[in-house]
Amino acid sequence: MEKQLEALEERIGYHFQNRHLLTQAMTHSSYANEKKLGKTGCNERLEFLGDAVLELISSDFLYKKYPQIPEGELTKKRASLVCEPSLAYCAREFELPKYLLLGKGEDMTGGRNRDSIVSDATEALLGAIYLDGGFASAKEFVLNFILNDMEHKQLFYDSKTILQEIVQEKVCQSVEYRLIKEEGPDHNKSFTVNVLVNGQEMGSGTGHTKKAAEQAAAYMAIRKLKG
């Protein structure tokens, strides 16, 4: 495990002084229960801290980046950038899921691919970086891995809303999502969805939930509509 954690440090560009913090950030409750580590042996306390650190850093970033945007719009932007699927998407870009310590049952039932587990671990990792290296290190991690490529991420996670807005600009146009494929066991399903604009297929997407598949399909449709 030590070698794996060193590889994760290389990926994120941060090396821990207190390696225990990194190990704990990667420890899911299912693993802690299996190894009888106690209630504080998992990453939930670090996740609690990381969530607050992330809210402050993202709020500060958006406040300075968009000086003309009112509070309500800033809140919506922040919500889309730090929501569960967005954090999981960010985490997969630096391969965090493969470093998670999961109980055997959780691992076998697809826990490593579950957005909730991956996003919680991302917040726990941020909490660990904050405790180990302070606010500046935490901010650098967030800017490099969560608030990077912001326009693309916001387009992807707001794609259903954005597609609806594009279509509404043109009178008498409609958007429809159709489930065309569902496969895999109940604990690890994969869905494929087509999106139709005015009855014409404009894109398809796949995800572990219907909503994720619809977002992916809408994203493809927007790219097609925008040429």
Secondary structure by P-SEA (a helix, b strand, c coil): caaaaaaaaaaaccccccaaaaaaaaccaaaaaaacccccccaaaaaaaaaaaaaaaaaaaaaaacccccaaaaaaaaaaaacaaaaaaaaaaacccccccccaaaaaacccccaaaaaaaaaaaaaaaaaaccaaaaaaaaaaccccaaaaaaaaaaaaaaaaaaaaacccbbbbbbbccccccccbbbbbbbbbcccccccccccccaaaaaaaaaaaaaaaaac
